[in-house]
Amino acid sequence: MNEPELRQFKTTSGEEVVCEVVQWNDGYETEILIRKAMKLVLQETTDGIKYFSFRPWMVYQEHPDDIIILNLNSIVGIGFPPETLLVQYNAAVVDMAEMNETREQEYNQTFQEKVDKSKKNVKDKIDEYLSRMDSGSNVIDMFDPKRVH
């Protein structure tokens, strides 16, 4: 299995993105396919100490298999990330995948709770309807042999 091609991109907006390149362009196209895109974010403490951290580049594009199309017209530089950066990047990708899995589990649980609640509401309405029919209503059973219709 081939090693993933990891690159660091500097965009025209000033963002720096580290990602896995899935497919390069063929020379005529202006887009490439990437995944596991993480942007480098500069942060500064109140003491003035600067440090970088990784954040998902696009909101809700956090599954390791999510493909993003990157327009090369928005790229001003491409680099090979150093090993020290890759160690941090790989840890951030693992965190991102775990965050995505947690979010999906929470969504599935919430969705299932809504489905269960909806089923219960429908069952309750049917039960209520059936109990009104059985409670001496003025509906005549047309199949009752004792009655002549």
C-alpha positions in Angstrom: 0.0 0.0 0.0 1.3 3.4 -0.9 2.1 6.0 1.7 -0.4 8.9 1.6 0.9 12.1 -0.1 0.8 14.7 2.7 1.2 18.3 1.7 1.1 21.7 3.3 -0.8 24.4 1.3 -0.7 28.1 1.7 -3.9 29.6 0.4 -4.6 33.1 -1.1 -6.6 33.8 2.1 -3.5 33.2 4.2 -4.7 29.9 5.7 -2.2 27.0 5.9 -3.7 23.6 5.4 -2.1 20.2 5.9 -3.9 17.3 4.1 -3.6 14.1 2.3 -3.7 14.5 -1.5 -5.9 11.8 -3.0 -5.6 12.8 -6.6 -3.5 15.4 -8.3 -4.7 17.2 -11.4 -3.7 15.9 -14.8 -2.2 19.1 -16.0 -5.3 20.6 -17.4 -7.6 20.7 -14.4 -7.4 23.3 -11.7 -8.6 21.0 -8.9 -7.2 18.3 -6.8 -8.9 15.9 -4.4 -7.8 16.0 -0.8 -9.0 14.6 2.6 -8.1 14.8 6.3 -7.7 18.6 5.8 -6.5 20.4 8.9 -5.7 24.1 9.1 -2.9 25.4 11.2 -4.2 28.0 13.6 -1.9 30.5 15.3 -2.9 31.2 18.9 -1.3 33.4 21.5 -1.5 33.2 25.3 -2.0 36.3 27.5 1.8 36.2 28.1 2.5 36.6 24.4 3.6 33.0 23.8 2.6 31.9 20.3 1.7 28.4 19.4 0.0 26.5 16.6 -2.8 24.0 16.7 -4.8 22.1 14.2 -8.5 22.5 13.5 -10.6 20.8 10.8 -10.4 22.9 7.7 -14.1 22.6 6.7 -16.9 22.2 9.2 -18.5 18.7 9.2 -15.9 17.4 6.7 -14.4 15.4 9.5 -14.7 11.8 8.5 -11.3 10.4 7.3 -12.9 9.4 4.0 -14.6 12.8 3.3 -13.2 14.1 0.0 -12.7 17.8 -0.6 -12.1 19.4 -3.9 -9.3 22.0 -3.7 -9.1 24.7 -6.4 -5.4 25.2 -7.2 -6.1 28.8 -8.2 -6.5 29.5 -4.5 -3.1 28.1 -3.6 0.0 30.3 -3.5 2.4 27.7 -2.1 2.8 23.9 -1.7 5.3 22.4 0.8 6.3 19.1 2.2 5.4 19.2 5.9 8.4 18.3 8.3 8.2 15.2 10.4 7.6 17.2 13.6 4.5 18.8 12.1 3.3 15.4 10.8 3.4 13.9 14.2 1.0 16.6 15.5 -1.1 16.5 12.3 -1.6 12.7 12.7 -2.7 13.1 16.3 -5.1 15.9 15.2 -6.6 13.7 12.5 -7.2 10.9 15.0 -8.9 13.5 17.3 -11.0 14.8 14.4 -12.1 11.2 13.5 -13.1 10.5 17.1 -15.0 13.8 17.2 -16.8 12.8 14.0 -17.7 9.4 15.4 -19.0 10.9 18.6 -21.1 13.4 16.7 -22.5 10.6 14.5 -23.3 8.4 17.5 -25.1 11.3 19.2 -27.0 12.1 16.0 -28.0 8.4 15.6 -29.1 8.2 19.2 -31.2 11.4 19.0 -32.7 10.3 15.6 -33.6 6.9 17.1 -35.2 8.6 20.1 -37.3 10.8 17.8 -38.3 7.7 15.8 -39.3 5.8 19.0 -41.2 8.8 20.3 -43.0 9.2 16.9 -43.9 5.5 16.9 -45.2 5.7 20.5 -47.3 8.8 19.5 -48.8 6.9 16.6 -49.5 3.8 18.7 -51.1 5.9 21.5 -53.4 7.6 18.9 -54.4 4.2 17.5 -55.0 2.8 20.9 -57.1 5.8 21.9 -59.1 5.5 18.7 -59.7 1.8 19.2 -60.7 2.3 22.8 -63.3 4.9 21.7 -64.7 2.4 19.2 -65.0 -0.3 21.9 -66.5 2.0 24.5 -70.2 1.8 23.6 -70.1 4.0 20.6 -73.1 4.3 18.3 -71.3 2.2 15.6 -73.4 -0.8 14.6 -71.5 -4.0 13.8 -72.9 -4.9 10.3 -71.6 -8.4 10.7 -73.5 -9.2 13.9 -75.9 -12.1 13.0 -78.4 -11.0 15.7 -79.1 -7.8 13.8 -81.0 -7.5 10.6 -79.9 -4.8 8.3 
